């Protein structure tokens, strides 16, 4: 699978209920959050198409920001009521000639090209690849009354991010089975796990945050500004 062509489903159909407005369109360093996400995927050579999933009422966004700038965006489609349905909508529009599908949250704008490329590389070998990180904090299981029941071993616990990459036939099979069973998972990897496939973890990055709260937005602003300042200094040094 050395010459693999990858389709990326970018899911940005959320309503932004926790932050009070649609996060994907909130300005970050002067540009919408979604802009920074798409920019990263546009640069990765093995990604040949992007299927962008937006709220139905915001499909106009194609003309406003995407047309002519992000040439890999081949289709913009409406999402569902929940993320899982939005992903499935996107999967059904993927080019059937592409062997791998990458799924990514539109509001993870700080994803690096390194993570994108590494997850593709691992998925080419194992059929799946999911970015994640070992937990740093102590993890405890509690009762419904918030009483500690046990302390879990950190060595075997990871927090999961996106991108997540799967062979096209596997992820489609997983979503179809979940729909048939009326099962709602917390991420796409869980749907793959429940039909018997192994999922390979790939080290992510602590800066690859999902913007959910106002605090996340402030953190993202700081990281992005630092990156831009570093790039500017590097460019000036080499003029």
C-alpha positions as CSV (number, residue, x, y, z in Angstrom):
1,X,0.0,0.0,0.0
2,X,2.9,2.3,-0.6
3,X,1.0,4.4,-3.2
4,X,-2.1,4.6,-1.0
5,X,-4.6,7.4,-1.8
6,X,-6.4,8.6,1.3
7,X,-9.8,10.2,1.6
8,X,-10.2,12.5,4.7
9,X,-13.7,13.0,6.2
10,X,-13.5,16.2,8.2
11,X,-16.5,16.4,10.6
12,X,-17.5,20.0,11.4
13,X,-21.3,19.7,11.8
14,X,-21.5,20.6,15.4
15,X,-23.9,23.3,16.8
16,X,-21.4,24.4,19.5
17,X,-23.9,24.0,22.4
18,X,-21.2,24.0,25.1
19,X,-19.4,27.1,23.9
20,X,-22.5,29.0,22.8
21,X,-21.8,29.2,19.0
22,X,-20.6,27.1,16.2
23,X,-16.9,26.4,17.1
24,X,-15.7,25.6,13.6
25,X,-16.4,29.2,12.5
26,X,-14.9,31.0,15.5
27,X,-11.9,33.1,14.6
28,X,-8.5,31.8,15.6
29,X,-5.5,34.0,14.9
30,X,-7.7,35.9,12.3
31,X,-9.1,32.9,10.5
32,X,-11.9,30.4,11.3
33,X,-10.9,27.3,13.3
34,X,-11.9,25.1,10.4
35,X,-9.6,27.0,8.0
36,X,-6.5,25.9,10.1
37,X,-7.7,22.3,10.1
38,X,-8.3,22.2,6.3
39,X,-4.9,23.8,5.7
40,X,-3.1,20.9,7.3
41,X,-4.9,18.2,5.3
42,X,-4.5,20.2,2.1
43,X,-0.7,19.9,2.5
44,X,-0.4,16.1,3.0
45,X,0.4,14.5,-0.3
46,X,-1.3,11.1,0.3
47,X,-4.7,12.8,1.0
48,X,-6.3,13.1,-2.4
49,X,-9.8,14.2,-1.4
50,X,-11.5,15.8,1.5
51,X,-15.2,15.2,2.3
52,X,-16.3,18.1,4.5
53,X,-19.4,17.6,6.7
54,X,-21.1,20.8,7.8
55,X,-24.4,21.9,9.4
56,X,-27.0,21.9,6.6
57,X,-27.6,25.6,6.9
58,X,-23.8,26.4,6.5
59,X,-23.2,24.6,3.2
60,X,-22.8,28.2,1.7
61,X,-19.4,28.1,3.5
62,X,-18.0,26.4,0.4
63,X,-18.4,29.5,-1.6
64,X,-17.3,31.9,1.1
65,X,-14.0,30.2,2.2
66,X,-13.2,27.0,0.5
67,X,-13.7,27.4,-3.2
68,X,-10.3,27.9,-4.9
69,X,-8.3,27.7,-1.6
70,X,-8.7,24.1,-0.6
71,X,-8.7,22.2,-3.9
72,X,-8.8,18.8,-2.2
73,X,-12.3,19.5,-0.8
74,X,-14.4,17.5,-3.3
75,X,-17.7,17.4,-1.5
76,X,-19.4,19.4,1.2
77,X,-22.4,17.6,2.7
78,X,-24.8,18.1,5.6
79,X,-24.2,16.3,8.9
80,X,-26.6,14.4,11.1
81,X,-28.1,15.1,14.5
82,X,-25.1,13.4,16.2
83,X,-21.4,13.1,15.3
84,X,-21.7,9.4,14.5
85,X,-24.4,10.1,11.9
86,X,-22.3,12.9,10.4
87,X,-19.3,10.6,10.0
88,X,-21.5,8.0,8.3
89,X,-22.9,10.6,5.9
90,X,-19.3,11.5,5.0
91,X,-18.2,7.9,4.6
92,X,-20.9,7.2,2.1
93,X,-19.5,9.9,-0.2
94,X,-15.9,8.7,-0.1
95,X,-14.3,7.7,-3.5
96,X,-14.8,3.9,-3.6
97,X,-11.3,3.6,-5.3
98,X,-9.6,4.9,-2.2
99,X,-8.4,2.2,0.2
100,X,-8.0,4.2,3.4
101,X,-10.3,6.8,5.1
102,X,-9.1,9.3,7.7
103,X,-11.7,10.8,10.1
104,X,-10.8,14.0,11.9
105,X,-12.6,16.5,14.0
106,X,-12.9,19.9,12.3
107,X,-12.3,21.6,15.6
108,X,-8.9,20.1,16.1
109,X,-7.0,22.8,14.2
110,X,-3.6,22.2,15.8
111,X,-3.2,18.7,14.4
112,X,0.3,18.4,12.9
113,X,1.3,17.0,9.5
114,X,3.4,14.5,11.4
115,X,0.4,13.0,13.1
116,X,-1.5,12.8,9.9
117,X,1.3,11.2,8.0
118,X,2.1,8.7,10.9
119,X,-1.4,7.5,11.2
120,X,-1.6,6.9,7.5
121,X,1.7,4.9,7.6
122,X,0.5,2.7,10.4
123,X,-2.9,2.2,8.9
124,X,-1.3,1.0,5.7
125,X,0.4,-1.8,7.7
126,X,-2.3,-2.7,10.2
127,X,-5.6,-1.6,8.6
128,X,-6.3,0.9,11.4
129,X,-4.5,3.7,13.2
130,X,-5.7,6.0,15.9
131,X,-3.9,8.9,17.5
132,X,-3.8,9.0,21.3
133,X,-1.7,9.6,24.4
134,X,-0.9,7.8,27.6
135,X,-2.7,9.5,30.5
136,X,-0.5,11.5,32.9
137,X,-2.9,11.8,35.8
138,X,-4.0,9.1,38.3
139,X,-7.3,7.5,37.1
140,X,-9.9,6.3,39.5
141,X,-13.2,4.4,38.9
142,X,-16.0,5.9,41.0
143,X,-19.6,4.9,42.0
144,X,-22.7,6.9,41.1
145,X,-22.2,8.6,44.5
146,X,-18.7,9.6,43.5
147,X,-17.1,7.2,45.9
148,X,-13.8,5.7,44.7
149,X,-14.2,2.0,43.8
150,X,-10.7,1.4,42.5
151,X,-7.6,3.0,41.1
152,X,-6.8,2.0,37.5
153,X,-3.4,1.2,36.1
154,X,-2.2,4.2,34.1
155,X,0.2,2.1,32.0
156,X,-2.7,0.6,30.0
157,X,-4.9,3.8,29.7
158,X,-4.7,6.2,26.8
159,X,-6.8,9.3,25.9
160,X,-7.9,9.1,22.2
161,X,-7.7,11.9,19.6
162,X,-8.3,12.2,15.9
163,X,-7.2,11.6,13.2
164,X,-8.3,8.0,13.0
165,X,-7.6,6.0,9.9
166,X,-9.2,2.8,8.7
167,X,-9.4,0.6,5.6
168,X,-12.5,1.8,3.8
169,X,-14.4,-1.5,3.9
170,X,-13.8,-1.9,7.6
171,X,-15.0,1.5,8.8
172,X,-18.1,1.3,6.5
173,X,-18.9,-2.2,7.9
174,X,-18.5,-0.9,11.4
175,X,-20.8,2.0,10.9
176,X,-23.4,0.0,9.1
177,X,-23.4,-2.6,12.0
178,X,-23.8,0.2,14.5
179,X,-26.7,1.7,12.7
180,X,-28.4,-1.8,12.4
181,X,-27.9,-2.3,16.2
182,X,-28.8,1.3,17.1
183,X,-25.5,1.5,18.9
184,X,-23.9,4.9,19.6
185,X,-20.1,4.8,20.3
186,X,-17.9,7.5,21.7
187,X,-15.6,7.4,18.7
188,X,-15.2,5.6,15.4
189,X,-12.5,3.2,16.7
190,X,-15.1,1.8,19.2
191,X,-17.3,0.8,16.3
192,X,-14.5,-1.0,14.6
193,X,-13.5,-2.7,17.9
194,X,-17.0,-4.0,18.5
195,X,-17.1,-5.9,15.2
196,X,-13.9,-7.8,16.0
197,X,-11.0,-5.7,14.5
198,X,-7.9,-4.6,16.3
199,X,-7.1,-1.0,16.5
200,X,-3.4,0.2,16.5
201,X,-2.6,3.3,18.6
202,X,-0.2,6.0,17.3
203,X,1.4,8.6,19.6
204,X,-0.5,11.9,19.2
205,X,0.5,15.3,20.6
206,X,-0.7,17.2,23.7
207,X,-1.3,20.2,21.5
208,X,-3.7,18.4,19.3
209,X,-6.7,19.5,21.4
210,X,-10.3,19.5,20.5
211,X,-11.8,23.0,21.0
212,X,-14.8,22.5,23.3
213,X,-14.7,25.3,25.9
214,X,-13.6,28.9,26.0
215,X,-10.5,27.8,27.8
216,X,-9.6,25.5,24.9
217,X,-9.8,28.4,22.6
218,X,-7.4,30.5,24.7
219,X,-5.0,27.6,24.8
220,X,-5.2,27.2,21.0
221,X,-4.6,30.9,20.4
222,X,-1.4,30.7,22.5
223,X,-0.1,27.7,20.7
224,X,-0.9,29.0,17.3
225,X,0.7,32.4,18.0
226,X,3.8,30.7,19.3
227,X,4.1,28.6,16.1
228,X,3.5,31.6,13.9
229,X,6.1,33.7,15.7
230,X,8.6,30.8,15.5
231,X,8.0,30.4,11.7
232,X,8.4,34.1,11.2
233,X,11.7,34.2,13.1
234,X,13.0,31.2,11.1
235,X,12.0,32.9,7.8
236,X,13.7,36.2,8.7
237,X,16.8,34.3,9.7
238,X,17.1,32.6,6.3
239,X,16.3,35.7,4.1
